[in-house]
């Protein structure tokens, strides 16, 4: 497994190598993570919690 740091190595780069004809892709987990993080971030802003990025 390679580290995708979104600077020198992006998810797009990795997917373009890994996905071939007939491959199946599931993005549900990524969408779920994004939704959860955005909700947590909104709550943190509301209650003045610190978010470390």
mmCIF file of the C-alpha atoms, coordinates in Angstrom:
data_MODEL
# 
_entry.id   MODEL 
# 
loop_
_atom_site.group_PDB 
_atom_site.id 
_atom_site.type_symbol 
_atom_site.label_atom_id 
_atom_site.label_alt_id 
_atom_site.label_comp_id 
_atom_site.label_asym_id 
_atom_site.label_entity_id 
_atom_site.label_seq_id 
_atom_site.pdbx_PDB_ins_code 
_atom_site.Cartn_x 
_atom_site.Cartn_y 
_atom_site.Cartn_z 
_atom_site.occupancy 
_atom_site.B_iso_or_equiv 
_atom_site.pdbx_formal_charge 
_atom_site.auth_seq_id 
_atom_site.auth_comp_id 
_atom_site.auth_asym_id 
_atom_site.auth_atom_id 
_atom_site.pdbx_PDB_model_num 
ATOM 1  C CA . UNK A 1 1  ? 0.000   0.000  0.000   1.00 0.00 ? 1  UNK A CA 1 
ATOM 2  C CA . UNK A 1 2  ? 1.280   3.439  -0.940  1.00 0.00 ? 2  UNK A CA 1 
ATOM 3  C CA . UNK A 1 3  ? 0.822   6.638  1.009   1.00 0.00 ? 3  UNK A CA 1 
ATOM 4  C CA . UNK A 1 4  ? -1.332  9.173  -0.814  1.00 0.00 ? 4  UNK A CA 1 
ATOM 5  C CA . UNK A 1 5  ? -0.357  12.577 0.530   1.00 0.00 ? 5  UNK A CA 1 
ATOM 6  C CA . UNK A 1 6  ? -2.366  14.669 -1.950  1.00 0.00 ? 6  UNK A CA 1 
ATOM 7  C CA . UNK A 1 7  ? 0.744   16.702 -2.784  1.00 0.00 ? 7  UNK A CA 1 
ATOM 8  C CA . UNK A 1 8  ? 3.221   14.556 -4.668  1.00 0.00 ? 8  UNK A CA 1 
ATOM 9  C CA . UNK A 1 9  ? 0.962   11.482 -4.879  1.00 0.00 ? 9  UNK A CA 1 
ATOM 10 C CA . UNK A 1 10 ? -2.771  11.987 -5.424  1.00 0.00 ? 10 UNK A CA 1 
ATOM 11 C CA . UNK A 1 11 ? -5.732  9.657  -5.404  1.00 0.00 ? 11 UNK A CA 1 
ATOM 12 C CA . UNK A 1 12 ? -6.282  10.461 -9.078  1.00 0.00 ? 12 UNK A CA 1 
ATOM 13 C CA . UNK A 1 13 ? -2.757  9.261  -9.906  1.00 0.00 ? 13 UNK A CA 1 
ATOM 14 C CA . UNK A 1 14 ? -3.291  6.026  -8.018  1.00 0.00 ? 14 UNK A CA 1 
ATOM 15 C CA . UNK A 1 15 ? -6.722  5.353  -9.501  1.00 0.00 ? 15 UNK A CA 1 
ATOM 16 C CA . UNK A 1 16 ? -5.526  5.983  -13.052 1.00 0.00 ? 16 UNK A CA 1 
ATOM 17 C CA . UNK A 1 17 ? -2.964  3.187  -12.592 1.00 0.00 ? 17 UNK A CA 1 
ATOM 18 C CA . UNK A 1 18 ? -5.168  0.763  -10.651 1.00 0.00 ? 18 UNK A CA 1 
ATOM 19 C CA . UNK A 1 19 ? -8.512  0.952  -12.475 1.00 0.00 ? 19 UNK A CA 1 
ATOM 20 C CA . UNK A 1 20 ? -8.705  -1.174 -15.598 1.00 0.00 ? 20 UNK A CA 1 
ATOM 21 C CA . UNK A 1 21 ? -11.586 -2.191 -17.847 1.00 0.00 ? 21 UNK A CA 1 
ATOM 22 C CA . UNK A 1 22 ? -14.115 -4.192 -15.841 1.00 0.00 ? 22 UNK A CA 1 
ATOM 23 C CA . UNK A 1 23 ? -12.929 -2.790 -12.499 1.00 0.00 ? 23 UNK A CA 1 
ATOM 24 C CA . UNK A 1 24 ? -15.504 -1.903 -9.862  1.00 0.00 ? 24 UNK A CA 1 
ATOM 25 C CA . UNK A 1 25 ? -15.188 1.172  -7.714  1.00 0.00 ? 25 UNK A CA 1 
ATOM 26 C CA . UNK A 1 26 ? -16.967 2.031  -4.488  1.00 0.00 ? 26 UNK A CA 1 
ATOM 27 C CA . UNK A 1 27 ? -16.914 5.612  -3.273  1.00 0.00 ? 27 UNK A CA 1 
ATOM 28 C CA . UNK A 1 28 ? -19.519 5.275  -0.558  1.00 0.00 ? 28 UNK A CA 1 
ATOM 29 C CA . UNK A 1 29 ? -16.932 5.216  2.236   1.00 0.00 ? 29 UNK A CA 1 
ATOM 30 C CA . UNK A 1 30 ? -15.280 8.396  0.979   1.00 0.00 ? 30 UNK A CA 1 
ATOM 31 C CA . UNK A 1 31 ? -18.619 10.180 0.720   1.00 0.00 ? 31 UNK A CA 1 
ATOM 32 C CA . UNK A 1 32 ? -19.581 9.025  4.212   1.00 0.00 ? 32 UNK A CA 1 
ATOM 33 C CA . UNK A 1 33 ? -16.262 10.243 5.646   1.00 0.00 ? 33 UNK A CA 1 
ATOM 34 C CA . UNK A 1 34 ? -16.650 13.648 3.980   1.00 0.00 ? 34 UNK A CA 1 
ATOM 35 C CA . UNK A 1 35 ? -20.199 14.019 5.280   1.00 0.00 ? 35 UNK A CA 1 
ATOM 36 C CA . UNK A 1 36 ? -19.161 13.085 8.826   1.00 0.00 ? 36 UNK A CA 1 
ATOM 37 C CA . UNK A 1 37 ? -16.174 15.416 8.829   1.00 0.00 ? 37 UNK A CA 1 
ATOM 38 C CA . UNK A 1 38 ? -18.206 18.347 7.548   1.00 0.00 ? 38 UNK A CA 1 
ATOM 39 C CA . UNK A 1 39 ? -20.815 17.796 10.267  1.00 0.00 ? 39 UNK A CA 1 
ATOM 40 C CA . UNK A 1 40 ? -18.124 17.562 12.955  1.00 0.00 ? 40 UNK A CA 1 
ATOM 41 C CA . UNK A 1 41 ? -16.477 20.703 11.617  1.00 0.00 ? 41 UNK A CA 1 
ATOM 42 C CA . UNK A 1 42 ? -19.755 22.659 11.723  1.00 0.00 ? 42 UNK A CA 1 
ATOM 43 C CA . UNK A 1 43 ? -20.366 21.504 15.290  1.00 0.00 ? 43 UNK A CA 1 
ATOM 44 C CA . UNK A 1 44 ? -16.826 22.443 16.275  1.00 0.00 ? 44 UNK A CA 1 
ATOM 45 C CA . UNK A 1 45 ? -17.249 25.920 14.844  1.00 0.00 ? 45 UNK A CA 1 
ATOM 46 C CA . UNK A 1 46 ? -20.547 26.353 16.671  1.00 0.00 ? 46 UNK A CA 1 
ATOM 47 C CA . UNK A 1 47 ? -18.992 25.402 20.038  1.00 0.00 ? 47 UNK A CA 1 
ATOM 48 C CA . UNK A 1 48 ? -15.567 26.973 19.380  1.00 0.00 ? 48 UNK A CA 1 
ATOM 49 C CA . UNK A 1 49 ? -13.721 23.653 19.458  1.00 0.00 ? 49 UNK A CA 1 
ATOM 50 C CA . UNK A 1 50 ? -10.261 23.503 17.949  1.00 0.00 ? 50 UNK A CA 1 
ATOM 51 C CA . UNK A 1 51 ? -9.851  21.472 14.756  1.00 0.00 ? 51 UNK A CA 1 
ATOM 52 C CA . UNK A 1 52 ? -6.362  20.293 13.850  1.00 0.00 ? 52 UNK A CA 1 
ATOM 53 C CA . UNK A 1 53 ? -5.843  19.748 10.149  1.00 0.00 ? 53 UNK A CA 1 
# 
